[in-house]
Amino acid sequence: MKGLMVVCNMPDADVASRIARQLVEEQLAACVNCLPPVASVYRWQGKVETATEVPLLIKTTEDAYPALETRLLALHPYDVPEIIALPVVAGLPAYLAWLESEVLKTPAAG
């Protein structure tokens, strides 16, 4: 099993909390951290924009990632949400075992 840390920004704390809870309840993630709001500066449709967003750090497995991505796209209010998966290259073995035990082995996409 390979673990992943998925980063996904949300428009506000309420949306972040709701989506975090759904991902854990549906066993697409073992844990989701809702971080404090951050100021984001980005280019969108040819213009530089700024927004306050709430980052999520989503702990999941490589096997669950396709279903997680599909679910995030369905739940997220943005047209093109930031969904970036980073490999977990090392970690406390007991934590990684717990992560694997809390995520569905073969989740259905969608």
N, C-alpha and C positions, 0 to 999 in steps of 0.2 A: 504494500500500500504506500502510495506517495501522498503526502499532505500538501495542501495548497492554502495560501493566504490570498483571499480575493479582496480587492479594494473597490469600493463602490460609493460614490458620493450621493447624498440625498438632499432634497431641497429644504428640509426642515426636520426638527427633532421628532415631531409626531409621525411623519412618514417613515423616518429611520427606525423608530421604535416598532412600528407596526410591521414593517417588512422584516426586521431582525427576528421578531417573535415568530412570524410565519415560517421563515427559513428553518428555524430550530424546531418548531412544532412538526414541520413536514420532514424532518430529519435530512434536509439537504445540507445543513451545517451543524457542527457540534456546538459551536459558540460564535456569537457575533458581538463585537465591541462597537458601541456607538460612541464615537469620539466627540469632543466639544466642537462647536461650529468653527469653521475656518473660512478665511477670505480666499476665494478662487478668482484668478484672472485668466481668461482664455479667449481664443479667437473663435467666433461662431458666425457662420454665414458672412464672412468678410469683415466683421466688426470685432473690436476688442470689447469684451464684456467683463463685468465683475458680478459676483454673487456670493452670498453667504451660504455655505453648504455644510452638511453633517456627514463626515466620513464614517463608513462602516468597514471594519476589519472582520472578514468572514472566514472562519476556519472550516475547511472541508477536505474532501479527498479528490484525487484526480479522477477516479471513477464516477463520482457524483457531479463533477463540474458541468458536463453538458446539460443535465437536468436543472442544476442551479442557475446556469446562465439563462436557460429558457424561462424559468420561473421569475428571475429578476427582470427580464425584459417584459414579462406580462404584468408585473406588479409596479414597475417603476414609471413615474409620470413623465420622465424626459423622453424625447424622441430618440436620442442617442446617448444613453447613460454610459458613464465611465464604468467599465467592468474589466479589471485587470487582475489576472491570476499570476501569482508569484510562487515558485516552488519552495517548499520547506526542505532545505537541504540537511538540516540537523535539528534535533530537539530532544528534550527529556523523553526517554523511551516510554515511561509510564504515561506521560501526557499524550504522546502520539498514539499509544494503544487505546487510550480513552477516546481520543478524537475518532479513530477508526470505528470503535464500538458504537458511537452515537450517530454515525451517518449511515444511511441506508446503503447496502452493498450495490444494489442495482436499481436506483430510483428511476421512475418513469419520467421521461422528458415531457414537460407541460403538465 
